[in-house]
Amino acid sequence: MYGEFQKLDTVILGISPDNEASHQKFVDKFKIPFPLLCDPGKKLMTKYEAFGEKKMYGKVTMGVIRSTVWVGPDGKVRKHWRKVAKAADHPAKVLETLQAAAE
């Protein structure tokens, strides 16, 4: 599916508060074809509402909130998918949105 995003001239970046070594293990394990950025201070993640208060196992906690942000070539946010529930299905939904916008 990554190739389909590339055909649309899309740059994909992942971001988490984890360190570079942790990211490399994740990339190796899951064969991630795009860069993962480190945000140990969680500043960028907080700005895009990808880190904050969430419920986990019935408890309120602070943590990563799975999200996708589509930033256009002009630097403006085009769409923000917040609190992504099903990671496996999500890339297809994002791709569909990008393909529709390209038409």
Backbone as XML, in Angstrom:
<?xml version="1.0"?>
<chain id="A" units="angstrom">
  <residue number="1" name="MET">
    <atom name="N" x="0.816" y="-1.198" z="0.000"/>
    <atom name="CA" x="0.000" y="0.000" z="0.000"/>
    <atom name="C" x="0.864" y="1.268" z="0.000"/>
  </residue>
  <residue number="2" name="TYR">
    <atom name="N" x="2.059" y="1.184" z="0.559"/>
    <atom name="CA" x="2.950" y="2.345" z="0.606"/>
    <atom name="C" x="3.198" y="2.892" z="-0.800"/>
  </residue>
  <residue number="3" name="GLY">
    <atom name="N" x="3.311" y="1.993" z="-1.773"/>
    <atom name="CA" x="3.518" y="2.412" z="-3.154"/>
    <atom name="C" x="2.386" y="3.272" z="-3.687"/>
  </residue>
  <residue number="4" name="GLU">
    <atom name="N" x="1.174" y="2.990" z="-3.250"/>
    <atom name="CA" x="0.018" y="3.788" z="-3.670"/>
    <atom name="C" x="0.115" y="5.219" z="-3.139"/>
  </residue>
  <residue number="5" name="PHE">
    <atom name="N" x="0.602" y="5.348" z="-1.923"/>
    <atom name="CA" x="0.811" y="6.691" z="-1.362"/>
    <atom name="C" x="1.907" y="7.418" z="-2.139"/>
  </residue>
  <residue number="6" name="GLN">
    <atom name="N" x="2.962" y="6.691" z="-2.504"/>
    <atom name="CA" x="4.064" y="7.303" z="-3.255"/>
    <atom name="C" x="3.593" y="7.806" z="-4.613"/>
  </residue>
  <residue number="7" name="LYS">
    <atom name="N" x="2.692" y="7.075" z="-5.251"/>
    <atom name="CA" x="2.153" y="7.503" z="-6.545"/>
    <atom name="C" x="1.449" y="8.852" z="-6.435"/>
  </residue>
  <residue number="8" name="LEU">
    <atom name="N" x="0.947" y="9.150" z="-5.248"/>
    <atom name="CA" x="0.265" y="10.426" z="-5.011"/>
    <atom name="C" x="1.228" y="11.492" z="-4.501"/>
  </residue>
  <residue number="9" name="ASP">
    <atom name="N" x="2.522" y="11.189" z="-4.569"/>
    <atom name="CA" x="3.573" y="12.114" z="-4.126"/>
    <atom name="C" x="3.373" y="12.506" z="-2.660"/>
  </residue>
  <residue number="10" name="THR">
    <atom name="N" x="3.027" y="11.507" z="-1.848"/>
    <atom name="CA" x="2.751" y="11.711" z="-0.429"/>
    <atom name="C" x="3.970" y="11.344" z="0.405"/>
  </residue>
  <residue number="11" name="VAL">
    <atom name="N" x="4.315" y="12.178" z="1.342"/>
    <atom name="CA" x="5.389" y="11.891" z="2.296"/>
    <atom name="C" x="4.730" y="11.405" z="3.581"/>
  </residue>
  <residue number="12" name="ILE">
    <atom name="N" x="5.135" y="10.235" z="4.035"/>
    <atom name="CA" x="4.596" y="9.681" z="5.278"/>
    <atom name="C" x="5.687" y="9.716" z="6.331"/>
  </residue>
  <residue number="13" name="LEU">
    <atom name="N" x="5.336" y="10.220" z="7.500"/>
    <atom name="CA" x="6.242" y="10.245" z="8.650"/>
    <atom name="C" x="5.489" y="9.711" z="9.854"/>
  </residue>
  <residue number="14" name="GLY">
    <atom name="N" x="6.169" y="8.936" z="10.656"/>
    <atom name="CA" x="5.607" y="8.504" z="11.929"/>
    <atom name="C" x="6.301" y="9.278" z="13.032"/>
  </residue>
  <residue number="15" name="ILE">
    <atom name="N" x="5.629" y="9.442" z="14.143"/>
    <atom name="CA" x="6.246" y="10.174" z="15.250"/>
    <atom name="C" x="5.796" y="9.558" z="16.569"/>
  </residue>
  <residue number="16" name="SER">
    <atom name="N" x="6.739" y="9.462" z="17.485"/>
    <atom name="CA" x="6.419" y="8.973" z="18.832"/>
    <atom name="C" x="7.448" y="9.530" z="19.806"/>
  </residue>
  <residue number="17" name="PRO">
    <atom name="N" x="7.168" y="9.407" z="21.099"/>
    <atom name="CA" x="8.132" y="9.901" z="22.080"/>
    <atom name="C" x="9.302" y="8.944" z="22.298"/>
  </residue>
  <residue number="18" name="ASP">
    <atom name="N" x="9.271" y="7.794" z="21.635"/>
    <atom name="CA" x="10.330" y="6.800" z="21.822"/>
    <atom name="C" x="11.650" y="7.258" z="21.216"/>
  </residue>
  <residue number="19" name="ASN">
    <atom name="N" x="12.732" y="6.618" z="21.639"/>
    <atom name="CA" x="14.062" y="6.992" z="21.149"/>
    <atom name="C" x="14.384" y="6.297" z="19.824"/>
  </residue>
  <residue number="20" name="GLU">
    <atom name="N" x="15.500" y="6.684" z="19.243"/>
    <atom name="CA" x="15.901" y="6.184" z="17.933"/>
    <atom name="C" x="16.089" y="4.667" z="17.915"/>
  </residue>
  <residue number="21" name="ALA">
    <atom name="N" x="16.678" y="4.114" z="18.965"/>
    <atom name="CA" x="16.898" y="2.663" z="19.033"/>
    <atom name="C" x="15.563" y="1.917" z="19.039"/>
  </residue>
  <residue number="22" name="SER">
    <atom name="N" x="14.611" y="2.438" z="19.782"/>
    <atom name="CA" x="13.282" y="1.832" z="19.832"/>
    <atom name="C" x="12.605" y="1.894" z="18.464"/>
  </residue>
  <residue number="23" name="HIS">
    <atom name="N" x="12.754" y="3.024" z="17.802"/>
    <atom name="CA" x="12.182" y="3.173" z="16.460"/>
    <atom name="C" x="12.799" y="2.178" z="15.492"/>
  </residue>
  <residue number="24" name="GLN">
    <atom name="N" x="14.105" y="1.998" z="15.573"/>
    <atom name="CA" x="14.768" y="1.073" z="14.651"/>
    <atom name="C" x="14.259" y="-0.353" z="14.850"/>
  </residue>
  <residue number="25" name="LYS">
    <atom name="N" x="14.063" y="-0.748" z="16.085"/>
    <atom name="CA" x="13.514" y="-2.081" z="16.365"/>
    <atom name="C" x="12.114" y="-2.213" z="15.772"/>
  </residue>
  <residue number="26" name="PHE">
    <atom name="N" x="11.311" y="-1.168" z="15.907"/>
    <atom name="CA" x="9.947" y="-1.159" z="15.376"/>
    <atom name="C" x="9.971" y="-1.255" z="13.851"/>
  </residue>
  <residue number="27" name="VAL">
    <atom name="N" x="10.844" y="-0.485" z="13.222"/>
    <atom name="CA" x="10.993" y="-0.506" z="11.764"/>
    <atom name="C" x="11.393" y="-1.897" z="11.292"/>
  </residue>
  <residue number="28" name="ASP">
    <atom name="N" x="12.365" y="-2.486" z="11.967"/>
    <atom name="CA" x="12.838" y="-3.818" z="11.589"/>
    <atom name="C" x="11.752" y="-4.877" z="11.772"/>
  </residue>
  <residue number="29" name="LYS">
    <atom name="N" x="11.056" y="-4.811" z="12.879"/>
    <atom name="CA" x="10.029" y="-5.814" z="13.192"/>
    <atom name="C" x="8.847" y="-5.751" z="12.230"/>
  </residue>
  <residue number="30" name="PHE">
    <atom name="N" x="8.383" y="-4.532" z="11.931"/>
    <atom name="CA" x="7.180" y="-4.373" z="11.124"/>
    <atom name="C" x="7.458" y="-3.948" z="9.679"/>
  </residue>
  <residue number="31" name="LYS">
    <atom name="N" x="8.746" y="-3.880" z="9.303"/>
    <atom name="CA" x="9.141" y="-3.516" z="7.926"/>
    <atom name="C" x="8.526" y="-2.181" z="7.510"/>
  </residue>
  <residue number="32" name="ILE">
    <atom name="N" x="8.661" y="-1.184" z="8.368"/>
    <atom name="CA" x="8.114" y="0.149" z="8.105"/>
    <atom name="C" x="8.961" y="0.825" z="7.020"/>
  </residue>
  <residue number="33" name="PRO">
    <atom name="N" x="8.346" y="1.247" z="5.904"/>
    <atom name="CA" x="9.116" y="1.827" z="4.802"/>
    <atom name="C" x="9.283" y="3.348" z="4.859"/>
  </residue>
  <residue number="34" name="PHE">
    <atom name="N" x="8.853" y="3.980" z="5.938"/>
    <atom name="CA" x="8.940" y="5.438" z="6.029"/>
    <atom name="C" x="9.639" y="5.836" z="7.325"/>
  </residue>
  <residue number="35" name="PRO">
    <atom name="N" x="10.140" y="7.064" z="7.391"/>
    <atom name="CA" x="10.876" y="7.516" z="8.582"/>
    <atom name="C" x="9.980" y="7.660" z="9.812"/>
  </residue>
  <residue number="36" name="LEU">
    <atom name="N" x="10.571" y="7.364" z="10.960"/>
    <atom name="CA" x="9.917" y="7.595" z="12.243"/>
    <atom name="C" x="10.691" y="8.684" z="12.970"/>
  </residue>
  <residue number="37" name="LEU">
    <atom name="N" x="9.996" y="9.694" z="13.430"/>
    <atom name="CA" x="10.617" y="10.823" z="14.115"/>
    <atom name="C" x="10.482" y="10.667" z="15.626"/>
  </residue>
  <residue number="38" name="CYS">
    <atom name="N" x="11.488" y="11.130" z="16.340"/>
    <atom name="CA" x="11.487" y="11.092" z="17.807"/>
    <atom name="C" x="11.011" y="12.436" z="18.353"/>
  </residue>
  <residue number="39" name="ASP">
    <atom name="N" x="10.062" y="12.387" z="19.262"/>
    <atom name="CA" x="9.546" y="13.589" z="19.918"/>
    <atom name="C" x="9.527" y="13.342" z="21.428"/>
  </residue>
  <residue number="40" name="PRO">
    <atom name="N" x="10.721" y="13.236" z="22.039"/>
    <atom name="CA" x="10.782" y="12.880" z="23.461"/>
    <atom name="C" x="10.090" y="13.893" z="24.373"/>
  </residue>
  <residue number="41" name="GLY">
    <atom name="N" x="10.037" y="15.138" z="23.976"/>
    <atom name="CA" x="9.349" y="16.154" z="24.773"/>
    <atom name="C" x="7.855" y="16.225" z="24.492"/>
  </residue>
  <residue number="42" name="LYS">
    <atom name="N" x="7.428" y="15.471" z="23.485"/>
    <atom name="CA" x="6.014" y="15.371" z="23.095"/>
    <atom name="C" x="5.409" y="16.706" z="22.660"/>
  </residue>
  <residue number="43" name="LYS">
    <atom name="N" x="6.243" y="17.640" z="22.256"/>
    <atom name="CA" x="5.744" y="18.967" z="21.865"/>
    <atom name="C" x="4.923" y="18.915" z="20.578"/>
  </residue>
  <residue number="44" name="LEU">
    <atom name="N" x="5.481" y="18.283" z="19.539"/>
    <atom name="CA" x="4.769" y="18.201" z="18.268"/>
    <atom name="C" x="3.539" y="17.307" z="18.401"/>
  </residue>
  <residue number="45" name="MET">
    <atom name="N" x="3.700" y="16.216" z="19.121"/>
    <atom name="CA" x="2.571" y="15.302" z="19.313"/>
    <atom name="C" x="1.427" y="15.984" z="20.058"/>
  </residue>
  <residue number="46" name="THR">
    <atom name="N" x="1.743" y="16.783" z="21.040"/>
    <atom name="CA" x="0.718" y="17.513" z="21.789"/>
    <atom name="C" x="0.038" y="18.539" z="20.888"/>
  </residue>
  <residue number="47" name="LYS">
    <atom name="N" x="0.832" y="19.220" z="20.069"/>
    <atom name="CA" x="0.279" y="20.223" z="19.150"/>
    <atom name="C" x="-0.761" y="19.607" z="18.214"/>
  </residue>
  <residue number="48" name="TYR">
    <atom name="N" x="-0.494" y="18.387" z="17.749"/>
    <atom name="CA" x="-1.405" y="17.716" z="16.826"/>
    <atom name="C" x="-2.368" y="16.763" z="17.537"/>
  </residue>
  <residue number="49" name="GLU">
    <atom name="N" x="-2.503" y="16.925" z="18.849"/>
    <atom name="CA" x="-3.428" y="16.130" z="19.655"/>
    <atom name="C" x="-3.163" y="14.632" z="19.532"/>
  </residue>
  <residue number="50" name="ALA">
    <atom name="N" x="-1.898" y="14.269" z="19.384"/>
    <atom name="CA" x="-1.495" y="12.865" z="19.307"/>
    <atom name="C" x="-0.881" y="12.390" z="20.622"/>
  </residue>
  <residue number="51" name="PHE">
    <atom name="N" x="-0.870" y="13.258" z="21.608"/>
    <atom name="CA" x="-0.448" y="12.891" z="22.955"/>
    <atom name="C" x="-1.309" y="13.678" z="23.926"/>
  </residue>
  <residue number="52" name="GLY">
    <atom name="N" x="-1.825" y="12.980" z="24.896"/>
    <atom name="CA" x="-2.650" y="13.666" z="25.885"/>
    <atom name="C" x="-3.426" y="12.683" z="26.728"/>
  </residue>
  <residue number="53" name="GLU">
    <atom name="N" x="-4.486" y="13.173" z="27.318"/>
    <atom name="CA" x="-5.311" y="12.360" z="28.204"/>
    <atom name="C" x="-6.149" y="11.388" z="27.387"/>
  </residue>
  <residue number="54" name="LYS">
    <atom name="N" x="-6.160" y="10.128" z="27.830"/>
    <atom name="CA" x="-6.959" y="9.114" z="27.153"/>
    <atom name="C" x="-7.381" y="8.062" z="28.170"/>
  </residue>
  <residue number="55" name="LYS">
    <atom name="N" x="-8.345" y="7.255" z="27.768"/>
    <atom name="CA" x="-8.787" y="6.152" z="28.618"/>
    <atom name="C" x="-8.132" y="4.869" z="28.132"/>
  </residue>
  <residue number="56" name="MET">
    <atom name="N" x="-7.609" y="4.110" z="29.079"/>
    <atom name="CA" x="-6.981" y="2.834" z="28.753"/>
    <atom name="C" x="-7.353" y="1.847" z="29.847"/>
  </residue>
  <residue number="57" name="TYR">
    <atom name="N" x="-8.035" y="0.785" z="29.456"/>
    <atom name="CA" x="-8.497" y="-0.221" z="30.419"/>
    <atom name="C" x="-9.346" y="0.410" z="31.519"/>
  </residue>
  <residue number="58" name="GLY">
    <atom name="N" x="-10.168" y="1.387" z="31.130"/>
    <atom name="CA" x="-11.068" y="2.032" z="32.066"/>
    <atom name="C" x="-10.452" y="3.115" z="32.936"/>
  </residue>
  <residue number="59" name="LYS">
    <atom name="N" x="-9.157" y="3.338" z="32.779"/>
    <atom name="CA" x="-8.481" y="4.359" z="33.585"/>
    <atom name="C" x="-8.056" y="5.525" z="32.701"/>
  </residue>
  <residue number="60" name="VAL">
    <atom name="N" x="-8.116" y="6.723" z="33.256"/>
    <atom name="CA" x="-7.641" y="7.904" z="32.543"/>
    <atom name="C" x="-6.137" y="8.000" z="32.747"/>
  </residue>
  <residue number="61" name="THR">
    <atom name="N" x="-5.421" y="8.154" z="31.640"/>
    <atom name="CA" x="-3.962" y="8.219" z="31.682"/>
    <atom name="C" x="-3.460" y="9.175" z="30.608"/>
  </residue>
  <residue number="62" name="MET">
    <atom name="N" x="-2.214" y="9.537" z="30.671"/>
    <atom name="CA" x="-1.590" y="10.341" z="29.614"/>
    <atom name="C" x="-0.838" y="9.380" z="28.702"/>
  </residue>
  <residue number="63" name="GLY">
    <atom name="N" x="-0.946" y="9.587" z="27.399"/>
    <atom name="CA" x="-0.237" y="8.706" z="26.484"/>
    <atom name="C" x="-0.437" y="9.098" z="25.038"/>
  </residue>
  <residue number="64" name="VAL">
    <atom name="N" x="0.108" y="8.264" z="24.162"/>
    <atom name="CA" x="0.007" y="8.465" z="22.718"/>
    <atom name="C" x="-1.432" y="8.202" z="22.286"/>
  </residue>
  <residue number="65" name="ILE">
    <atom name="N" x="-1.969" y="9.108" z="21.490"/>
    <atom name="CA" x="-3.304" y="8.978" z="20.918"/>
    <atom name="C" x="-3.104" y="8.768" z="19.424"/>
  </residue>
  <residue number="66" name="ARG">
    <atom name="N" x="-3.379" y="7.559" z="18.966"/>
    <atom name="CA" x="-3.130" y="7.230" z="17.560"/>
    <atom name="C" x="-3.919" y="8.179" z="16.669"/>
  </residue>
  <residue number="67" name="SER">
    <atom name="N" x="-3.206" y="8.898" z="15.826"/>
    <atom name="CA" x="-3.804" y="9.929" z="14.979"/>
    <atom name="C" x="-3.074" y="9.996" z="13.646"/>
  </residue>
  <residue number="68" name="THR">
    <atom name="N" x="-3.751" y="10.562" z="12.664"/>
    <atom name="CA" x="-3.129" y="10.850" z="11.377"/>
    <atom name="C" x="-3.469" y="12.286" z="11.016"/>
  </residue>
  <residue number="69" name="VAL">
    <atom name="N" x="-2.474" y="13.008" z="10.562"/>
    <atom name="CA" x="-2.677" y="14.389" z="10.142"/>
    <atom name="C" x="-2.202" y="14.516" z="8.697"/>
  </residue>
  <residue number="70" name="TRP">
    <atom name="N" x="-3.088" y="14.980" z="7.828"/>
    <atom name="CA" x="-2.724" y="15.232" z="6.440"/>
    <atom name="C" x="-2.400" y="16.710" z="6.330"/>
  </residue>
  <residue number="71" name="VAL">
    <atom name="N" x="-1.144" y="16.988" z="6.039"/>
    <atom name="CA" x="-0.673" y="18.359" z="5.862"/>
    <atom name="C" x="-0.418" y="18.562" z="4.374"/>
  </residue>
  <residue number="72" name="GLY">
    <atom name="N" x="-1.046" y="19.551" z="3.803"/>
    <atom name="CA" x="-0.896" y="19.820" z="2.384"/>
    <atom name="C" x="0.441" y="20.464" z="2.063"/>
  </residue>
  <residue number="73" name="PRO">
    <atom name="N" x="0.761" y="20.579" z="0.773"/>
    <atom name="CA" x="2.022" y="21.191" z="0.350"/>
    <atom name="C" x="2.187" y="22.625" z="0.848"/>
  </residue>
  <residue number="74" name="ASP">
    <atom name="N" x="1.058" y="23.276" z="1.158"/>
    <atom name="CA" x="1.093" y="24.655" z="1.653"/>
    <atom name="C" x="1.341" y="24.723" z="3.163"/>
  </residue>
  <residue number="75" name="GLY">
    <atom name="N" x="1.472" y="23.546" z="3.809"/>
    <atom name="CA" x="1.728" y="23.505" z="5.246"/>
    <atom name="C" x="0.476" y="23.557" z="6.105"/>
  </residue>
  <residue number="76" name="LYS">
    <atom name="N" x="-0.686" y="23.620" z="5.466"/>
    <atom name="CA" x="-1.943" y="23.681" z="6.214"/>
    <atom name="C" x="-2.522" y="22.279" z="6.411"/>
  </residue>
  <residue number="77" name="VAL">
    <atom name="N" x="-3.135" y="22.073" z="7.571"/>
    <atom name="CA" x="-3.771" y="20.790" z="7.858"/>
    <atom name="C" x="-5.014" y="20.659" z="6.986"/>
  </residue>
  <residue number="78" name="ARG">
    <atom name="N" x="-5.041" y="19.601" z="6.192"/>
    <atom name="CA" x="-6.180" y="19.341" z="5.314"/>
    <atom name="C" x="-7.227" y="18.470" z="6.004"/>
  </residue>
  <residue number="79" name="LYS">
    <atom name="N" x="-6.747" y="17.483" z="6.768"/>
    <atom name="CA" x="-7.658" y="16.581" z="7.485"/>
    <atom name="C" x="-6.916" y="16.016" z="8.687"/>
  </residue>
  <residue number="80" name="HIS">
    <atom name="N" x="-7.679" y="15.789" z="9.742"/>
    <atom name="CA" x="-7.102" y="15.248" z="10.976"/>
    <atom name="C" x="-7.981" y="14.086" z="11.423"/>
  </residue>
  <residue number="81" name="TRP">
    <atom name="N" x="-7.410" y="12.890" z="11.393"/>
    <atom name="CA" x="-8.098" y="11.708" z="11.894"/>
    <atom name="C" x="-7.646" y="11.532" z="13.338"/>
  </residue>
  <residue number="82" name="ARG">
    <atom name="N" x="-8.528" y="11.766" z="14.275"/>
    <atom name="CA" x="-8.198" y="11.682" z="15.701"/>
    <atom name="C" x="-8.647" y="10.342" z="16.272"/>
  </residue>
  <residue number="83" name="LYS">
    <atom name="N" x="-7.902" y="9.879" z="17.241"/>
    <atom name="CA" x="-8.267" y="8.656" z="17.977"/>
    <atom name="C" x="-8.584" y="7.504" z="17.031"/>
  </residue>
  <residue number="84" name="VAL">
    <atom name="N" x="-7.636" y="7.161" z="16.182"/>
    <atom name="CA" x="-7.793" y="6.064" z="15.230"/>
    <atom name="C" x="-7.955" y="4.760" z="16.009"/>
  </residue>
  <residue number="85" name="ALA">
    <atom name="N" x="-9.083" y="4.080" z="15.805"/>
    <atom name="CA" x="-9.371" y="2.870" z="16.571"/>
    <atom name="C" x="-8.765" y="1.618" z="15.935"/>
  </residue>
  <residue number="86" name="LYS">
    <atom name="N" x="-8.906" y="1.479" z="14.631"/>
    <atom name="CA" x="-8.445" y="0.265" z="13.952"/>
    <atom name="C" x="-7.277" y="0.598" z="13.035"/>
  </residue>
  <residue number="87" name="ALA">
    <atom name="N" x="-6.081" y="0.383" z="13.541"/>
    <atom name="CA" x="-4.879" y="0.738" z="12.786"/>
    <atom name="C" x="-4.782" y="-0.038" z="11.477"/>
  </residue>
  <residue number="88" name="ALA">
    <atom name="N" x="-5.240" y="-1.277" z="11.458"/>
    <atom name="CA" x="-5.119" y="-2.106" z="10.261"/>
    <atom name="C" x="-5.950" y="-1.562" z="9.100"/>
  </residue>
  <residue number="89" name="ASP">
    <atom name="N" x="-7.117" y="-0.992" z="9.391"/>
    <atom name="CA" x="-8.010" y="-0.475" z="8.351"/>
    <atom name="C" x="-7.722" y="0.972" z="7.970"/>
  </residue>
  <residue number="90" name="HIS">
    <atom name="N" x="-7.024" y="1.659" z="8.822"/>
    <atom name="CA" x="-6.870" y="3.105" z="8.673"/>
    <atom name="C" x="-6.116" y="3.554" z="7.419"/>
  </residue>
  <residue number="91" name="PRO">
    <atom name="N" x="-4.992" y="2.936" z="7.053"/>
    <atom name="CA" x="-4.278" y="3.415" z="5.860"/>
    <atom name="C" x="-5.146" y="3.432" z="4.605"/>
  </residue>
  <residue number="92" name="ALA">
    <atom name="N" x="-6.017" y="2.451" z="4.446"/>
    <atom name="CA" x="-6.892" y="2.418" z="3.270"/>
    <atom name="C" x="-7.848" y="3.608" z="3.263"/>
  </residue>
  <residue number="93" name="LYS">
    <atom name="N" x="-8.335" y="3.997" z="4.426"/>
    <atom name="CA" x="-9.232" y="5.152" z="4.520"/>
    <atom name="C" x="-8.498" y="6.446" z="4.169"/>
  </residue>
  <residue number="94" name="VAL">
    <atom name="N" x="-7.269" y="6.559" z="4.646"/>
    <atom name="CA" x="-6.465" y="7.746" z="4.338"/>
    <atom name="C" x="-6.170" y="7.794" z="2.845"/>
  </residue>
  <residue number="95" name="LEU">
    <atom name="N" x="-5.776" y="6.659" z="2.280"/>
    <atom name="CA" x="-5.471" y="6.595" z="0.850"/>
    <atom name="C" x="-6.690" y="6.987" z="0.022"/>
  </residue>
  <residue number="96" name="GLU">
    <atom name="N" x="-7.843" y="6.498" z="0.393"/>
    <atom name="CA" x="-9.080" y="6.835" z="-0.314"/>
    <atom name="C" x="-9.330" y="8.348" z="-0.301"/>
  </residue>
  <residue number="97" name="THR">
    <atom name="N" x="-9.100" y="8.967" z="0.829"/>
    <atom name="CA" x="-9.275" y="10.420" z="0.948"/>
    <atom name="C" x="-8.296" y="11.161" z="0.044"/>
  </residue>
  <residue number="98" name="LEU">
    <atom name="N" x="-7.039" y="10.720" z="0.043"/>
    <atom name="CA" x="-6.022" y="11.374" z="-0.787"/>
    <atom name="C" x="-6.308" y="11.177" z="-2.271"/>
  </residue>
  <residue number="99" name="GLN">
    <atom name="N" x="-6.738" y="9.976" z="-2.651"/>
    <atom name="CA" x="-7.055" y="9.710" z="-4.054"/>
    <atom name="C" x="-8.228" y="10.568" z="-4.516"/>
  </residue>
  <residue number="100" name="ALA">
    <atom name="N" x="-9.240" y="10.706" z="-3.677"/>
    <atom name="CA" x="-10.400" y="11.533" z="-4.030"/>
    <atom name="C" x="-9.990" y="12.994" z="-4.204"/>
  </residue>
  <residue number="101" name="ALA">
    <atom name="N" x="-9.083" y="13.454" z="-3.377"/>
    <atom name="CA" x="-8.619" y="14.842" z="-3.465"/>
    <atom name="C" x="-7.775" y="15.079" z="-4.712"/>
  </residue>
  <residue number="102" name="ALA">
    <atom name="N" x="-7.122" y="14.025" z="-5.198"/>
    <atom name="CA" x="-6.244" y="14.157" z="-6.365"/>
    <atom name="C" x="-7.026" y="14.184" z="-7.674"/>
  </residue>
  <residue number="103" name="GLU">
    <atom name="N" x="-8.274" y="13.773" z="-7.631"/>
    <atom name="CA" x="-9.086" y="13.717" z="-8.863"/>
    <atom name="C" x="-9.533" y="15.080" z="-9.314"/>
  </residue>
</chain>
